[in-house]
Amino acid sequence: MSPIDAVDISELRWMNTIKGWGWLACVHFQDQGHRRTYVFVINENEIVDARYAVETDACNAQTYSPLNLASGPTPRPLSGDTGPLY
């Protein structure tokens, strides 16, 4: 089993982070027998933040799917969903 076989990714969510608004994805992976969660924040097709998840990221409440590098990147969110609702 490859280390990449044990990687799961959440759906992208539009979220306000310390770096501003962006698409947030939570990633579960195994590290020395322990499950870890990492967060990637994407804006304008760039990763603008990457770090271990904190409670306010709400990664424990997300649904995960196995990461499949062969199928390509996660589908891009709807283009009309670009900001917070007031």
RAGI-V867509 format. One record per residue. N is the residue number from 0. RES is the residue in one letter. OMEGA is omega as a letter, one per 40 degrees, with the letter a starting at -180 (none if undefined). NEAR is the number of other C-alpha atoms within 12 Angstrom. D_LAST is the distance of its C-alpha to the last C-alpha in Angstrom with 1 decimal. Layout:
# RAGI-V867509
n->N res->RES omega->OMEGA near->NEAR d_last->D_LAST
n->N res->RES omega->OMEGA near->NEAR d_last->D_LAST
This chain:
# RAGI-V867509
n->0 res->M omega->i near->7 d_last->46.7
n->1 res->S omega->i near->8 d_last->44.8
n->2 res->P omega->a near->14 d_last->42.1
n->3 res->I omega->i near->18 d_last->39.6
n->4 res->D omega->a near->17 d_last->40.4
n->5 res->A omega->a near->22 d_last->38.7
n->6 res->V omega->i near->25 d_last->35.3
n->7 res->D omega->a near->29 d_last->32.3
n->8 res->I omega->i near->32 d_last->28.8
n->9 res->S omega->i near->30 d_last->25.4
n->10 res->E omega->i near->26 d_last->23.0
n->11 res->L omega->i near->30 d_last->20.6
n->12 res->R omega->i near->32 d_last->17.1
n->13 res->W omega->a near->27 d_last->14.1
n->14 res->M omega->i near->27 d_last->13.8
n->15 res->N omega->i near->21 d_last->13.4
n->16 res->T omega->i near->25 d_last->17.1
n->17 res->I omega->i near->16 d_last->19.3
n->18 res->K omega->a near->18 d_last->19.8
n->19 res->G omega->a near->17 d_last->16.2
n->20 res->W omega->i near->21 d_last->14.1
n->21 res->G omega->i near->30 d_last->16.6
n->22 res->W omega->a near->38 d_last->18.1
n->23 res->L omega->i near->39 d_last->19.9
n->24 res->A omega->i near->41 d_last->23.1
n->25 res->C omega->a near->40 d_last->25.3
n->26 res->V omega->i near->35 d_last->29.0
n->27 res->H omega->i near->31 d_last->31.8
n->28 res->F omega->i near->28 d_last->35.3
n->29 res->Q omega->i near->19 d_last->38.7
n->30 res->D omega->a near->14 d_last->40.1
n->31 res->Q omega->i near->8 d_last->43.6
n->32 res->G omega->i near->9 d_last->43.1
n->33 res->H omega->i near->10 d_last->39.7
n->34 res->R omega->i near->17 d_last->36.4
n->35 res->R omega->i near->23 d_last->34.0
n->36 res->T omega->a near->29 d_last->30.3
n->37 res->Y omega->a near->29 d_last->29.1
n->38 res->V omega->i near->36 d_last->25.6
n->39 res->F omega->i near->34 d_last->25.0
n->40 res->V omega->a near->32 d_last->21.8
n->41 res->I omega->i near->28 d_last->22.0
n->42 res->N omega->a near->27 d_last->20.4
n->43 res->E omega->i near->14 d_last->22.1
n->44 res->N omega->i near->15 d_last->24.9
n->45 res->E omega->i near->13 d_last->25.8
n->46 res->I omega->a near->17 d_last->25.9
n->47 res->V omega->i near->21 d_last->24.2
n->48 res->D omega->i near->24 d_last->24.8
n->49 res->A omega->a near->24 d_last->27.3
n->50 res->R omega->i near->21 d_last->28.3
n->51 res->Y omega->a near->21 d_last->29.3
n->52 res->A omega->i near->25 d_last->26.5
n->53 res->V omega->a near->18 d_last->25.4
n->54 res->E omega->a near->13 d_last->24.2
n->55 res->T omega->i near->16 d_last->20.5
n->56 res->D omega->i near->29 d_last->20.7
n->57 res->A omega->a near->20 d_last->21.3
n->58 res->C omega->i near->28 d_last->24.0
n->59 res->N omega->a near->22 d_last->26.1
n->60 res->A omega->a near->12 d_last->23.7
n->61 res->Q omega->i near->20 d_last->23.7
n->62 res->T omega->a near->18 d_last->26.2
n->63 res->Y omega->i near->21 d_last->28.6
n->64 res->S omega->i near->20 d_last->30.9
n->65 res->P omega->i near->21 d_last->34.0
n->66 res->L omega->a near->24 d_last->33.5
n->67 res->N omega->a near->15 d_last->35.7
n->68 res->L omega->a near->13 d_last->36.5
n->69 res->A omega->a near->10 d_last->38.8
n->70 res->S omega->i near->9 d_last->36.0
n->71 res->G omega->a near->9 d_last->34.0
n->72 res->P omega->i near->14 d_last->30.4
n->73 res->T omega->i near->23 d_last->27.6
n->74 res->P omega->a near->13 d_last->26.1
n->75 res->R omega->i near->21 d_last->23.3
n->76 res->P omega->i near->21 d_last->19.8
n->77 res->L omega->a near->12 d_last->18.6
n->78 res->S omega->a near->11 d_last->18.1
n->79 res->G omega->a near->10 d_last->15.1
n->80 res->D omega->a near->16 d_last->13.0
n->81 res->T omega->a near->18 d_last->12.6
n->82 res->G omega->a near->17 d_last->9.4
n->83 res->P omega->i near->14 d_last->6.4
n->84 res->L omega->i near->9 d_last->3.8
n->85 res->Y omega->none near->3 d_last->0.0
